[in-house]
Amino acid sequence: MKQALKNTLKGTVFTVILIGLLWAVSAVFIPRNNTKDDWKYDYTANGFLAESANSLDVLFLGDSEVFASINPVRIYESYGITSYCCSTGKQRLWYTLEYLYDFYREQSPKVVVLETDLLLKYFSVDDLILHAPEHYLPVLRYHDRWKKFSFSELFKTPEYTYIDDYKGYHLYADIDAADEEGYMEETDERAYISRMNRLYIDAILSCCRRNGSELILLSTPSTKNWNMKKHNSTQQLADTLGVEYIDMNVSEYSVGIDWSKDTKDKGDHLNYYGAIKVTDKIGEYLNAKGVLPDHRDDKAYSGWDNSLEKMKADVKKKLKTEYSSAVITS
Amino acid sequence: MDLSFLLAGAGKTMTSFFSMTYLFLFLPFCLIVYAVTPKKAKRYVLLAESLLFFWLVSGALVAYLLISAVSILLLGLWLGKLQQKQKAAIKDLPKEEKKAVKQAFLRKQRALVFLGVFLHIGLLLVLKYTGFFLGNINSLLAAFNCPFEMYIPQFAMPIGISFFSLQALSYIIDVYHGLVKADKNYARLLLFMSFFPQIVEGPICRYGQTAEQLWNVGSIKYRNLTFGLQRILFGMMKKIVIADRLDPLVKKVFDEPNSFDGGVIILAAVCYTVQLYMDFSGSMDAVLGTAEIFGIKLPENFERPFFSKSVSEFWKRWHITLGAWFKDYIFFPVTSAKRMKNLTSSARKKLGNHFGPLVAGGIALFCVWWCNGLWHGAGWNFIFFGMYHFVLILSGNIITPASKTVLQKLHIKANSAGYKVFCMIRTTILVIIGELFFRANGIGSGMELFGRIFTDLSFRSFDQYLLPRLGVDAYDLAICAVTLMIVFAVSVVNEKGICIREVLEKSNIVVRWVVLYSLILFIVIFGAYSFGYIPVDPMYAQF
């Protein structure tokens, strides 16, 4: 018995020291900046770290559907509302929650919009066990930065300098028409939202409520990723949670996507033209809430005007077809 | 609180012993439940945990395992009964009658063994090879412009069927030979068949090696726990730091055989051989380490194979339990068959004492390597892989006298260090060529890759764009090289008969903990996991 206690104590001490070591090593591996070179992954989504504190009023969360569909700079141009897309390819809910926590450190968004594609995407227990401790022991996420290690960085405190002019949006000019067959066919069936996902959705909602933000669920148009089954289950979820739900795939919130021109990859993601339609609709919706301030005449937000100019120049350079000029001027 | 959803879908990842679900959820759960269970019930807990593991990975297909165990239980008991009857029947018989009665009983016993072989190999053939056989028949029909095409059914395969089928057969044959007694206890047999650490990738155990150990398991000892965990850690380093890091490079070159010159193909073949060894032996470390925690000693599957001086020796050190199975249940039965013995004695007269036995031995070797190739997968490249080793080993045996003469004439001592190193390098090159065909996506692709080594041998692709194109960078290759050096150093020490874990056990706690923390931090920092990496399934789980 005495020996067993001794061994248990030894194991506990070993584990505590190990956690301490991992914590100490984490300090070495935490990126010192949010540039592409420093973060390596998802640097555009992390551009919000360099934005002024409490300067972003809306946060868009989700997978690639978000960064392809929502253009925060255009919302700013139309309504002066400042927003940011913390969206990454194949984002899963554990990562969404991470972004939410990070965002609240310096920002106080009044509205958080969660794109629903990822609500029904499976993520394994493996992901959960691997990624959950990353929040506390960042070496588990940034361990690959050993390739960039330099002693000069060792005693530097993190300082974020990369401001993303597109505010997390990705501009796609390609057109690859979608086949609409079977898209949003009527059914009463419901897709399955896993219990693991449900746990995370609850955590996201309670985090928003704790911080005084309104959570809105949004389904952007996609023939490949969305269907009536998913709509039904998301609607039921929204009703249960007591949050608003906008599904741009159904007629009630339709934005008139032309599937022969507004998608970049056969209905998987929208291109610039499709994004304009979604952005305008969501901008109008947010503005109608009447709680989000117009920052257009505020000098503290002049950086947004610069971003707007840059984006306009980029758009002109990238889009040269007749269709695009018709959309841009409309 | 219902936490069952945590294991929902866990089977997808649990085939890897380095998956988070296995290491931080399933294994601790098993150890805790096992530890708190009274000693007499531990064996049943171990069985329940094994079946739970199988069910999580293969769901309802666990039925295959249960039925397989039932079949060997019944066949074993039947064999045992026949052996008892035989004993009683011949007890008081005169010598000349004894033989006839014995033969009659042996015939019956053989029929039962054939039934067992038919059941298990038949099932394996149907589940694993139907697509391959029917696909080839369809290709043949198409070649003769025959308008008929056979429907190829798809079967769901339970995990580890290639492994537990061989274990089942070994049990029946061992009972037949009287090496083990027929077991009346279904639970014991089932535990022997299903012990969860070994079900995915082996080792292929014999009833005599593990059944009693598993049935008489005791409490978890602190020493076993630490030794087991240390071995798992070492395996993890091999798998996560080396094997998984090399995966993008290997995949790229083997998936695009026409896109690279001979130099890159050589690099990829070397990397694949390293990857396969690190992946499989790393997984074996996890398997044997887990078993060690429970106090169970499973047979080793690797014994530093790249120290081998011949291909024949290599296969005695690589996937040892599979090689031993083929040797005991195919090679020996074929060579000891009456006709083969006659063939050997007549060949001995005509060809002499060296070449004579090689005739029957060659036939047996052919059977072994045909089966070995096919066991690894339903594809012509696997059969080619088997035949390649058959030719190498047989020709190695044939030229032994000639090579001895050459060495004598050149005044080279076979025991000299230089010659040994030469033999090791030669063996390694031959193994790498075999692995190239093994990994290729079909025999055509293998030939294409191998051909390019000779027809397009250049290093013009080795520019600054090559590594990014292969999905790796110079740091990746450098850390693989450093880790390989660590593995090599450990192998050298092991080859000298020194067990590092025992040395570590005797050292003071500071040294011990520093070594362990260093190993853990090494894996955490240099492992290919999390962001930017796609988890790689254990390579032998697919066989």
Interface residues (C-beta under 8 A of the other chain):
Chain A: Q3 A4 N7 F14 I17 L18 L21 L22 V25 F29 K40 Y41 Y122 S124 V125 D126 L128 I129 L130 H131 E134 V139 L140 R141 H143 D144 W146 K147 S194 R195 M196
Chain B: F5 L6 L7 A8 G9 A10 K12 T13 S19 M20 T21 F24 L25 Y222 D473 Y475 W513 L516 Y517 I520 L521 V524 I525 F526 G527 Y529 S530 F531 G532 P535
